[in-house]
Amino acid sequence: MIPIIARSSRDILGLTLDPAYASFTERDLGSLTIGKRADFIVLDRNIMTVPAGEILQTKVLATVLDGVVQFGRLK
């Protein structure tokens, strides 16, 4: 499996809001906005600022699907 790594705000849009817009689901998906479905992960570091060589050591602290924590916990 090849990891998908977003290193800029443009990369993040390409993985979030742009696909929602392309599939006509931007009213429900694509951004963390009140009233939209919340699917996201919480990481142990900011992958936008760490050296590229450290990104693959990133740990997932929590996974949220449809607004419900599926793994880990939110503090």
N, C-alpha and C positions, 0 to 999 in steps of 0.2 A: 504494500500500500504506500502510495506517495502522499505525504502530508501536504495539505493546502495551507500556506502560510501567508497571511495578510500583513504587509509591512507598511502600508500607508492608508490614509483615509479613502483613497480611490480604490485600493484593493478591497477594503471592507465593504464599500458600496457594491463592488462587483460580486460579493458573496452574500449580500443581504437585500438591500432595497432594489437593486437592478433586476435580480431574478424574480422578485415579487411583482415588480412592474411588468416584466415580460410575460408573466403568467396571469396577469390581470387580478392579482391577489393583494395588491399593495394596501388595500383598505384593512386587511386583516393581518398581514405579514410584512416582514422586511425591516422593521425598526422597533425599538423599545418605546412604545407609545401607549398611553392609557387607552384601553379598549381593544388593543391588538393582542393576538396570541403571543405569549412570551416563551420563546425557545432560545436558551443561551447557556453558555458555560462560564464558570469562574475559574481563572487560572491563578497559579501561585506567583506569577510575575507578569510584567507588562511586556508582551512580545513585540511591541512597537518600539521599545527603547533598549532592550538587552542586545548584546552582540549576537549576530546571526548564529554563531557557533553554540550558543546556549539555548536556542529556541527548542531544540528537540529534547532538552532535559525538563521542559515545562511540565508541571503536574496539574491535572484537573482537580480542583477542590470541590466543585459542585456542578451538577447538570440539572437544568430546569427545562421541562417540556410542557407546553400549554399552561405555563404558570405554576406548575407543581414540581417541587424538588424530587428528582428521581435518584440522585446520587449526592452524597455529601450533605452539607447543610449551609444555609446562609446565616451569617451572624447579624 
